[in-house]
Amino acid sequence: MTAERRGREDQRARFMRLALREAKKGVGRTSPNPAVGAVVVSEQGEVVATGFHARAGGPHAEVVALTRAGEAARGATLYVTLEPCNHTGRTGPCTQAILAAGIRRVVIGMADPNPHVAGGGAAFLAGRGVEVEEGVLAEECAAINRPFVKHITTGRPWVLLKAGMSLDGKLAAASGHSAWITNEAARREVHRLRGRSDAILVGRSTAVADDPALTCRLRRGRDPIRVVLDSRLQLPPTARMLCQNSTAPTWVLCTPQAPSAAEARLVEAGAEVFRLPADRAGRLDLAAVLDFLGQRQVTSLLVEGGGEVHTAFLRAGLADECALFIAPIFLGADGLAFWRGTGALRVEEGLRLTEVAFRRFGDNILVRGRPLPAS
């Protein structure tokens, strides 16, 4: 590879990383749309303007950047993390805005994963004389939009299991007491996760035992939709999540056999109750739960437990990622465990995480990775 070619590739990567930084500003705010960033670069290699998609229904990143660039966009290169749209949704097609601005070249991070429009934007631009290059930092561009990609291709939300636990994998002491295993810095990060999620889910046992608010307690934080799995509708109408000032609704999911009188009490208290199919054991079918949430435009789901719910998602192979906050404490064999699966007889039979990353929060450690079932 020549030095000139290496220089061109380094330049493309540099500008795409700038577009990625722009895109990250919208993460958790654009659902069900993707987070997208754009950068306009002049023929002389100078950044003219940047933009990102801030909210669903608002202008797309390309339009924001092109508007800021004005006449300086003519003959320039547009770097964008996701293939520009070529269809009309809440806003007009970005391809038309690109042509109108006089952009000479478009560099795309990742192709549009929507099976109904994949490739349409790039092909449209190329067919009208715009130079198009695709696949620059494609994996990094896809990583920030995993919820969008999964939702648009499967109809289901991205499922992130979150738990705070001891060194021996316990969510609570033998008595059920759990406040607080993790430190304040770790708990702030949990609220950041809540603020980036469309919905947060707990089981009925956790909802009753902990009586959580399930809100995002950060300045300018956004409350996620609260979802409770409650097959028989045993959540009390006085639950804290039903008695607070929040713009987000609380959805209680039950089976068709749940008592009508209990449903009426919860609805009167402010909950929205939905009856979904049960599995063979009479519990809510988790696949049906994810289908339901996806149909209601939930693209990212934060599952906060407890252990029975975490284990059910992992056993069913329905968890996409885990975020485990580990504190330097042992709670002993009688503590309430995060993973309640059948004990592995051999190490290779255990449930592993892959694509693992670590972060420190004081004396706590966050282990984040994707579940990889044993073969």
SELUM-731344 format. One record per residue (C-alpha): x, y, z; residue in three letters. Coordinates in steps of 0.02 Angstrom, whole numbers, plus 50000, padded with zeros to 5 digits. Each point is the difference from the previous one (the first is absolute). Layout:
! residues N
R     X     Y     Z resn
R     X     Y     Z  ALA
...
This chain:
! residues 375
R     X     Y     Z resn
R 50000 50000 50000  MET
R 50070 50169 49951  THR
R 50022 50141 50123  ALA
R 49874 50103 49901  GLU
R 49868 49863 50013  ARG
R 50032 49979 50186  ARG
R 49978 50186 50020  GLY
R 49832 49997 49910  ARG
R 49939 49855 50108  GLU
R 50058 50087 50159  ASP
R 49908 50158 49946  GLN
R 49839 49904 49967  ARG
R 50011 49916 50170  ALA
R 50034 50167 50086  ARG
R 49848 50085 49926  PHE
R 49889 49847 50030  MET
R 50054 49998 50183  ARG
R 49947 50182 50011  LEU
R 49831 49949 49926  ALA
R 49990 49860 50129  LEU
R 50030 50125 50141  ARG
R 49856 50102 49931  GLU
R 49889 49845 49989  ALA
R 50032 49955 50182  LYS
R 49921 50164 50054  LYS
R 49832 49929 49948  GLY
R 50016 49826 50075  VAL
R 49846 49961 50105  GLY
R 49903 50148 49930  ARG
R 49954 49949 49823  THR
R 49901 49838 50021  SER
R 49930 49919 49897  PRO
R 50120 50088 49880  ASN
R 50188 49969 50001  PRO
R 50131 50117 50071  ALA
R 50089 50078 49851  VAL
R 50140 50126 49981  GLY
R 50058 50097 49846  ALA
R 50149 50108 49954  VAL
R 50021 50113 49847  VAL
R 50182 50012 49942  VAL
R 50060 50125 49868  SER
R 50106 49954 49850  GLU
R 50149 50069 50097  GLN
R 49969 49875 50141  GLY
R 49928 50123 50125  GLU
R 49847 49963 50108  VAL
R 49862 50117 49944  VAL
R 49857 49941 50111  ALA
R 49940 49857 50110  THR
R 49830 49937 50052  GLY
R 49909 49859 50089  PHE
R 49824 49931 50010  HIS
R 49932 50065 50166  ALA
R 49826 49924 50009  ARG
R 49875 49896 49901  ALA
R 49900 50114 49886  GLY
R 50136 50132 49999  GLY
R 50120 50036 49856  PRO
R 50124 49862 49958  HIS
R 50186 50022 50028  ALA
R 50037 50030 49816  GLU
R 49871 50140 49988  VAL
R 50065 50083 50159  VAL
R 50180 49998 49936  ALA
R 49954 50057 49824  LEU
R 49893 50143 50067  THR
R 50143 50060 50108  ARG
R 50122 49986 49854  ALA
R 49891 50099 49880  GLY
R 50089 50042 49837  GLU
R 50162 49926 50066  ALA
R 49923 49828 49974  ALA
R 50009 50018 49811  ARG
R 50138 49886 49934  GLY
R 50038 49935 50176  ALA
R 50003 49825 50074  THR
R 49868 49941 50123  LEU
R 50050 49871 50130  TYR
R 49851 49913 50080  VAL
R 49995 49853 50120  THR
R 49845 49920 49921  LEU
R 49947 49988 49818  GLU
R 49891 50152 49958  PRO
R 49815 49961 49987  CYS
R 49915 50002 49830  ASN
R 49821 49989 50061  HIS
R 49877 50118 50081  THR
R 49956 49968 50182  GLY
R 49969 50137 50128  ARG
R 50126 50102 49899  THR
R 50048 50006 49816  GLY
R 50137 49891 49923  PRO
R 50176 50054 50043  CYS
R 50060 49951 49827  THR
R 49902 50144 49925  GLN
R 50076 50122 50124  ALA
R 50174 49936 49955  ILE
R 49970 50026 49814  LEU
R 49926 50173 50029  ALA
R 50151 50051 50104  ALA
R 50120 49955 49859  GLY
R 50099 49870 50098  ILE
R 50130 49918 49887  ARG
R 50043 49847 50105  ARG
R 49917 49903 50140  VAL
R 50096 49885 50118  VAL
R 49887 49879 50095  ILE
R 50039 49907 50160  GLY
R 49871 49859 49996  MET
R 49865 49949 49878  ALA
R 49818 50024 50049  ASP
R 49947 49835 50084  PRO
R 49816 50027 49959  ASN
R 49963 49851 49885  PRO
R 49871 50102 49905  HIS
R 50117 50143 49952  VAL
R 50177 49927 50019  ALA
R 50117 50072 49871  GLY
R 49871 50120 49931  GLY
R 50082 50160 50057  GLY
R 50175 49957 49939  ALA
R 49938 49936 49833  ALA
R 49890 50152 49973  PHE
R 50144 50120 50029  LEU
R 50123 49900 49895  ALA
R 49874 49996 49858  GLY
R 49995 50189 49999  ARG
R 50185 50030 49988  GLY
R 50047 50011 50184  VAL
R 50158 49904 50046  GLU
R 49954 49877 50136  VAL
R 50112 49901 50116  GLU
R 49932 49878 50129  GLU
R 50063 49901 50149  GLY
R 50116 50126 50086  VAL
R 50008 49949 50185  LEU
R 49845 49895 49968  ALA
R 50015 49897 50160  GLU
R 50017 50154 50110  GLU
R 49852 50082 49914  CYS
R 49894 49843 50025  ALA
R 50051 49983 50183  ALA
R 49917 50163 50054  ILE
R 49836 49947 49917  ASN
R 49982 49820 50055  ARG
R 49823 50029 50067  PRO
R 49945 50080 49836  PHE
R 50080 49863 49895  VAL
R 49919 49861 50101  LYS
R 49830 50084 50002  HIS
R 49997 50039 49814  ILE
R 50054 49823 49953  THR
R 49908 49893 50129  THR
R 49861 50111 50069  GLY
R 50066 49974 50178  ARG
R 50095 50116 50118  PRO
R 50182 49983 50050  TRP
R 50000 49917 50172  VAL
R 50129 50058 50128  LEU
R 50001 49909 50167  LEU
R 50063 50111 50141  LYS
R 50043 49943 50175  ALA
R 50097 50061 50152  GLY
R 50080 49854 50091  MET
R 50128 49938 50124  SER
R 50163 49912 49955  LEU
R 49911 49834 50023  ASP
R 49860 50047 49880  GLY
R 49863 50046 50124  LYS
R 49869 50135 49969  LEU
R 49947 50009 50183  ALA
R 50035 49928 50171  ALA
R 49906 49846 50061  ALA
R 49866 50114 50074  SER
R 49973 50084 49832  GLY
R 50085 50161 50056  HIS
R 50097 50080 49856  SER
R 50020 50187 50035  ALA
R 50133 50034 49954  TRP
R 50119 49869 49930  ILE
R 50077 50117 49872  THR
R 50071 50174 50031  ASN
R 49929 50169 49953  GLU
R 50106 50018 49842  ALA
R 49937 49833 49935  ALA
R 49821 50048 50039  ARG
R 50021 50162 49901  ARG
R 50055 49896 49851  GLU
R 49843 49894 50020  VAL
R 49896 50159 49985  HIS
R 50095 50044 49841  ARG
R 49954 49828 49932  LEU
R 49818 50033 50046  ARG
R 50004 50168 49913  GLY
R 50061 49919 49838  ARG
R 49870 49860 50004  SER
R 49825 50004 49929  ASP
R 49933 49886 50137  ALA
R 50054 49920 50164  ILE
R 49933 49830 50054  LEU
R 49986 49911 50168  VAL
R 49909 49849 50064  GLY
R 49855 50010 50120  ARG
R 50104 49932 50146  SER
R 50128 50140 49981  THR
R 49863 50130 49979  ALA
R 49918 49945 50164  VAL
R 50158 49966 50102  ALA
R 50098 50156 49952  ASP
R 49855 50116 49953  ASP
R 50113 50092 49875  PRO
R 49958 50164 49914  ALA
R 50087 49945 49838  LEU
R 50036 50178 49947  THR
R 50154 50088 49932  CYS
R 50059 50113 50140  ARG
R 50123 50102 49899  LEU
R 49986 50184 49958  ARG
R 49905 50011 49835  ARG
R 49984 49810 50005  GLY
R 49860 49913 49907  ARG
R 49894 49871 50089  ASP
R 49983 49836 49906  PRO
R 49835 49908 49984  ILE
R 49981 49889 50154  ARG
R 49954 49819 49962  VAL
R 49951 49872 50132  VAL
R 49981 49814 49966  LEU
R 49854 49951 50111  ASP
R 49914 49842 49937  SER
R 49861 50003 50131  ARG
R 49990 50189 50031  LEU
R 50062 49998 50179  GLN
R 50082 50171 49993  LEU
R 49918 50112 50131  PRO
R 49916 50159 49934  PRO
R 50102 50097 50129  THR
R 50166 49952 49918  ALA
R 50118 50149 49990  ARG
R 50019 49987 49811  MET
R 49813 50038 49986  LEU
R 50001 50145 50122  CYS
R 50128 50123 49935  GLN
R 50016 50150 49886  ASN
R 50069 49928 49839  SER
R 49958 50023 49817  THR
R 50040 49817 49964  ALA
R 49861 49870 50015  PRO
R 50003 49840 50101  THR
R 49952 49844 49903  TRP
R 49950 49846 50098  VAL
R 50005 49841 49896  LEU
R 49897 49851 50053  CYS
R 49932 49837 49930  THR
R 49820 49979 49937  PRO
R 49955 49910 50163  GLN
R 50038 50149 50113  ALA
R 49851 50061 50105  PRO
R 49897 50140 49922  SER
R 49972 50082 50169  ALA
R 50187 50018 50026  ALA
R 50017 50076 49827  GLU
R 49866 50129 50040  ALA
R 50090 50051 50161  ARG
R 50166 50023 49911  LEU
R 49923 50098 49857  VAL
R 49915 50114 50125  GLU
R 50170 50027 50082  ALA
R 50073 50057 49834  GLY
R 50074 49842 49923  ALA
R 49969 49937 49825  GLU
R 49967 49813 50003  VAL
R 50033 49885 49852  PHE
R 49957 49815 49989  ARG
R 50129 49896 49907  LEU
R 50022 49812 49966  PRO
R 50063 49886 50137  ALA
R 50131 49865 49986  ASP
R 49972 49818 50047  ARG
R 50034 50038 50183  ALA
R 49868 50137 50003  GLY
R 50126 50142 50005  ARG
R 50011 50138 49872  LEU
R 50080 49943 49837  ASP
R 50156 50109 49987  LEU
R 50007 49987 49810  ALA
R 49822 50067 49994  ALA
R 50050 50139 50120  VAL
R 50142 50055 49885  LEU
R 49886 49992 49848  ASP
R 49873 50109 50089  PHE
R 50129 50128 50054  LEU
R 50074 50007 49825  GLY
R 49829 50030 49924  GLN
R 49983 50150 50117  ARG
R 50164 50073 49934  GLN
R 50108 49950 50149  VAL
R 50173 49976 49924  THR
R 50104 49987 50160  SER
R 49948 49906 50157  LEU
R 50094 50007 50165  LEU
R 49960 49848 50107  VAL
R 50034 50034 50184  GLU
R 49942 49835 50072  GLY
R 49994 49919 50113  GLY
R 50098 49838 49988  GLY
R 49853 49894 49943  GLU
R 49965 50120 49855  VAL
R 50185 50014 49953  HIS
R 50016 49811 49999  THR
R 49843 49980 49894  ALA
R 50067 50119 49867  PHE
R 50169 49914 49999  LEU
R 49928 49825 49993  ARG
R 49888 50048 49854  ALA
R 50146 50079 49906  GLY
R 49908 50166 49995  LEU
R 50131 50111 50083  ALA
R 50112 50098 49881  ASP
R 50118 50074 50129  GLU
R 50038 50004 50186  CYS
R 50060 50146 50107  ALA
R 50057 49930 50168  LEU
R 50056 50120 50136  PHE
R 50108 49903 50124  ILE
R 50037 50064 50176  ALA
R 50142 49937 50113  PRO
R 49891 49904 50122  ILE
R 49951 49819 50029  PHE
R 49820 49960 50051  LEU
R 50012 49811 50018  GLY
R 49913 49846 49934  ALA
R 49828 50052 50066  ASP
R 49999 50166 49908  GLY
R 49883 50025 49852  LEU
R 50094 49953 49840  ALA
R 50004 50090 49833  PHE
R 50017 49838 49900  TRP
R 49886 49859 50056  ARG
R 50030 49881 49857  GLY
R 50044 49817 50022  THR
R 50180 49981 50058  GLY
R 50123 49958 49862  ALA
R 50087 49831 50019  LEU
R 50146 50058 49894  ARG
R 50076 50172 49977  VAL
R 49965 50002 49814  GLU
R 49815 49975 50039  GLU
R 49989 50166 50091  GLY
R 49917 50157 49934  LEU
R 50135 50119 49941  ARG
R 50009 50182 49951  LEU
R 50087 50053 49841  THR
R 50052 50173 49934  GLU
R 50039 50040 50182  VAL
R 50043 50176 50058  ALA
R 50043 50063 50175  PHE
R 49979 50168 50088  ARG
R 50040 50053 50177  ARG
R 49885 50102 50109  PHE
R 50104 50027 50155  GLY
R 50014 49830 50083  ASP
R 49862 49928 49888  ASN
R 50029 49920 49830  ILE
R 49880 49996 49854  LEU
R 50014 49843 49893  VAL
R 49907 50021 49837  ARG
R 49986 49867 49865  GLY
R 49889 49893 49891  ARG
R 49936 49831 50063  PRO
R 50074 49855 49903  LEU
R 49908 49837 50039  PRO
R 50111 49847 50017  ALA
R 50002 49883 49852  SER
